[in-house]
Amino acid sequence: MASDAINHINLRRLNQGLYISIVVTIALVLIGLTLNIMWLGMLVPMILTGAYLLIYHLRQCYQVLFFLIPLSMEITISGTLATDIPSEPILWLLSPIALLFIVLSPVPKQIFMPLGGLVLLHFFWMIFTTFHAQDMLSAVKYTTAKSWYILAFFFLPFYILHKRTHLMRLIDWYLLGLLLAAMYFFVSHASMDLDFMAKTSAGKPIWRNHVNYACALVTALPLTWFRFKTAIPSTRQWKYLLLALVFLCFLYFSYARVAYLCLFTAGVYFIVLKMRITKWVISLAVVMILLLMYQLKSENNYLQLAPEFNQAITQERFDRKVSATLEGRDISTMERLYRWVSGVEMIKSNPWTGVGPSNFYTYYKRYSIRSFETYVSDNPEKSGIHNYFLMLAVEQGIPGLILFVLVGIVSLLHVERIYHTSTYLEVQLLMITMGMVMVMMLTLNTINDMIEVIKIGGWFFFALFLISKGEHIVRNT
């Protein structure tokens, strides 16, 4: 009798809530018609639907998020604020849910592993430098946006992804979304005869430019390979093989040099991982970078790299662009150099806390060297330094750079350890996949700054999660 009374009360409250929602919806519809804001009437149903899904189907919502990431469109809210619709609003909802899990639930032991600690240190240092930023408003916006990337892509999946099937469905949803978004770009570009000069605008509004498109494609290739190797039953493998061939075809016509470089570095890394020499290759790379920096700094040798202003021009064919890059005459490469030199000068002035997150654009021209200027140095699109590592040193100081580099190094060493100690084939395949994704991410960010681009950066933090917990996920069927 008591349970019947409780059920009756709950049903009555549910009906009351439903009636109130209907009345509010009708009122909003009428207001929307009056103000010519047609979407206003959908506000309550969307909120109620979203709340229901987040409460009762959180894992499915997370999978849908990955499907929507490649299909999202960037919209400008104000002169200094933009967002990706609908993926980032979903992150806004998922981030507080992640915080609730962290506060109210037992913390998974994998979070205490070195990677999780380094990610937190990296984020806390970012917060610290935000309070020392020259333009604090820009820094706060940047740090807030970074927080929902870290919460939603690194911490939240520890609480909701536990089984092999969860991971496989998520990857499949992502690859499907990427296929649709990539087909949109390719068909649009094909309608322009795959013209080299049309590559930047072909994918709008889904793709900001051809580089974002190509980088999303190239980092998806290891995921496609992973699903090809793990497809059950094996008769499904042909679908992933076909998908990989389609992605490779699209990638070829993207005309993005950095994507081709990522393929090469991933291939080299595959050999390095097999030979178990990751720490030696990393050590060699660090030494070579330090020696190069010392050589360029000695007697201001970097000044000899200044381009001839009249020779650094836009190339209208891809083969000419490649040759111009090697000869120091490509406009995009020389403009990067102009900003890198400005960044080095900024580091000299603010080596410990930097100028503050998202402050590079505001101040870099004050530190520029005129001999490095190019035709596009006015930078009306307000783009960044095009080197994520250098950007961290500029905006968050040398400690910020060191912490991020440590995240990359520790993740790759962790991949190698698990790969060579695990006897479970799917664990080894996942580690190879995530290792290649990380190497590609680190490679493309040497000449770009894409960790804050949701179509790239989301997978950077999710790959860190899979490196931390992936072994337990794929073994739990």
Residue pairs with C-beta under 8 A, 6 or more apart in sequence:
21 44
21 45
21 48
24 44
25 41
25 43
25 44
25 45
26 41
28 40
28 41
28 43
28 44
29 40
29 41
31 37
31 40
32 38
32 39
32 40
32 41
50 93
53 60
53 61
54 61
54 93
54 94
54 97
58 97
58 160
59 160
59 161
59 166
61 90
61 94
62 94
62 156
62 157
62 160
62 161
62 170
63 169
63 170
63 173
64 173
65 87
65 90
65 91
65 94
65 152
66 170
66 171
66 173
66 174
66 177
66 458
67 173
67 174
67 176
67 177
68 86
68 87
68 90
68 177
69 87
69 174
69 177
69 454
69 455
69 458
70 174
70 177
70 178
70 180
70 181
70 182
70 206
70 216
70 455
71 177
71 180
71 181
71 206
72 84
72 85
72 86
72 87
72 88
72 206
72 454
72 455
73 84
73 85
73 205
73 206
74 82
74 83
74 84
74 85
74 205
74 208
75 82
75 83
75 84
75 85
76 82
77 83
80 138
80 141
81 141
83 89
84 454
84 455
87 454
87 458
88 148
88 454
91 148
91 149
91 152
91 454
92 148
94 148
94 151
94 152
94 156
95 147
95 148
95 151
95 152
95 156
97 156
98 151
98 152
98 155
98 156
98 159
99 151
101 155
101 156
101 159
102 155
105 159
108 158
108 159
108 469
110 116
110 158
110 468
110 469
110 472
111 155
111 158
111 468
113 414
113 468
114 410
114 414
115 407
115 410
115 411
115 414
115 464
115 467
115 468
116 154
116 468
118 403
118 406
118 407
118 410
119 150
119 154
119 407
119 461
119 464
121 403
122 400
122 403
122 404
122 407
123 146
123 147
123 150
125 396
125 399
125 400
125 403
126 143
126 146
126 357
126 396
126 400
127 143
128 353
129 139
129 353
129 354
129 356
129 357
129 395
129 396
129 397
129 400
130 136
130 139
130 140
130 142
130 143
130 356
130 357
132 353
132 354
132 356
133 139
133 355
133 356
133 357
133 359
134 355
134 356
134 359
134 362
134 363
135 356
135 358
135 359
135 362
136 356
138 356
138 357
138 358
138 359
138 362
139 356
139 357
139 358
139 359
141 358
142 357
142 358
142 452
143 357
145 452
146 357
146 452
149 452
149 454
149 457
149 458
149 461
150 461
153 458
153 459
153 460
153 461
153 462
153 465
154 461
154 462
154 464
154 465
155 465
157 462
157 465
157 469
158 465
158 468
158 469
160 166
161 167
161 170
161 469
161 473
162 473
162 476
163 473
163 476
163 477
164 426
164 473
164 474
164 475
164 476
164 477
165 477
166 473
167 466
167 470
167 473
167 474
168 227
168 230
171 223
171 226
171 227
172 227
174 220
174 223
175 220
175 223
175 224
175 227
175 243
178 216
178 217
178 220
179 243
179 246
181 203
181 206
181 207
181 216
182 213
182 216
182 217
182 246
182 247
182 250
184 203
184 206
185 202
185 203
185 206
185 207
185 210
185 213
185 250
186 250
186 253
188 202
188 203
189 195
189 198
189 199
189 202
189 203
189 253
192 198
192 202
194 253
196 255
196 316
196 317
196 318
196 321
197 316
199 209
199 210
199 254
199 255
200 209
200 210
202 210
203 209
203 210
203 213
207 213
208 453
210 254
210 255
210 256
211 256
211 258
211 259
211 448
212 450
212 453
212 455
212 456
213 254
213 256
214 251
214 254
214 255
214 256
214 258
214 259
215 256
215 258
215 259
215 262
215 440
215 444
215 448
215 450
215 455
215 456
216 455
216 456
217 247
217 250
217 251
217 254
217 259
218 251
218 259
218 262
218 263
218 440
218 444
219 262
219 437
219 440
219 441
219 444
219 456
219 459
220 247
221 244
221 247
221 248
221 251
221 263
221 266
222 266
222 432
222 433
222 434
222 436
222 437
222 440
223 433
223 437
224 240
224 243
224 244
224 247
225 240
225 244
225 433
226 429
226 430
226 432
226 433
227 240
228 237
228 240
228 241
228 244
229 429
230 426
230 429
231 237
231 239
231 240
251 259
251 263
255 318
255 321
257 321
257 322
257 325
258 443
258 444
258 447
258 448
259 444
261 443
261 444
262 439
262 440
262 443
262 444
265 439
265 440
265 443
266 436
266 439
266 440
269 435
269 436
269 439
270 432
270 436
272 278
272 281
273 415
273 416
273 419
273 432
273 435
276 416
276 420
278 412
278 413
278 415
278 416
279 413
279 416
282 409
282 412
282 413
295 301
296 302
296 305
302 341
302 344
303 369
303 371
305 328
305 337
305 372
306 369
306 371
306 372
307 328
307 329
307 334
307 337
307 372
307 374
308 329
309 373
309 374
309 375
311 329
312 328
312 329
312 330
312 331
312 334
312 335
312 374
312 375
313 324
313 329
313 331
313 375
314 331
314 375
315 321
315 324
315 330
315 331
321 330
324 330
324 333
325 333
328 334
331 374
331 375
331 376
334 372
334 374
335 374
335 376
335 377
336 386
336 387
336 447
337 372
338 368
338 369
338 372
338 373
338 374
338 377
339 364
339 384
339 385
339 386
340 385
340 386
340 387
340 390
341 368
341 369
341 372
342 364
342 365
342 367
342 368
342 369
342 372
342 385
343 360
343 364
343 367
343 385
343 387
343 390
343 391
343 393
343 394
344 390
345 367
345 368
345 369
346 354
346 355
346 360
346 363
346 364
346 367
346 394
347 354
347 393
347 394
347 398
349 367
350 394
350 397
351 397
351 398
352 397
352 398
352 399
353 396
353 397
354 392
354 393
354 394
354 395
354 396
354 397
354 400
355 362
355 363
355 394
355 395
356 395
357 395
357 396
358 395
359 395
360 384
360 385
360 391
360 394
360 395
361 379
361 382
361 383
361 384
364 385
364 394
368 377
384 391
384 449
385 391
385 394
385 449
386 447
386 448
386 449
387 445
387 446
387 447
387 448
387 449
388 404
388 445
388 446
388 448
388 449
388 450
388 451
389 401
389 404
389 405
389 445
389 446
391 449
392 400
392 401
392 404
393 400
393 401
407 464
408 438
408 442
411 438
411 463
411 464
411 467
412 435
412 438
412 439
414 467
414 468
415 431
415 432
415 434
415 435
415 438
415 467
416 431
416 435
418 427
418 431
418 467
418 471
419 427
419 428
419 431
419 432
419 435
422 428
422 431
422 471
424 471
424 474
424 475
426 474
426 475
427 470
427 471
427 474
427 475
430 466
430 470
430 471
430 474
431 467
431 470
431 471
434 463
434 466
434 467
434 470
435 467
437 459
437 463
438 460
438 463
438 464
438 467
441 451
441 456
441 459
441 460
441 463
444 450
444 456
445 451
450 456
450 457
451 457
451 460
466 473
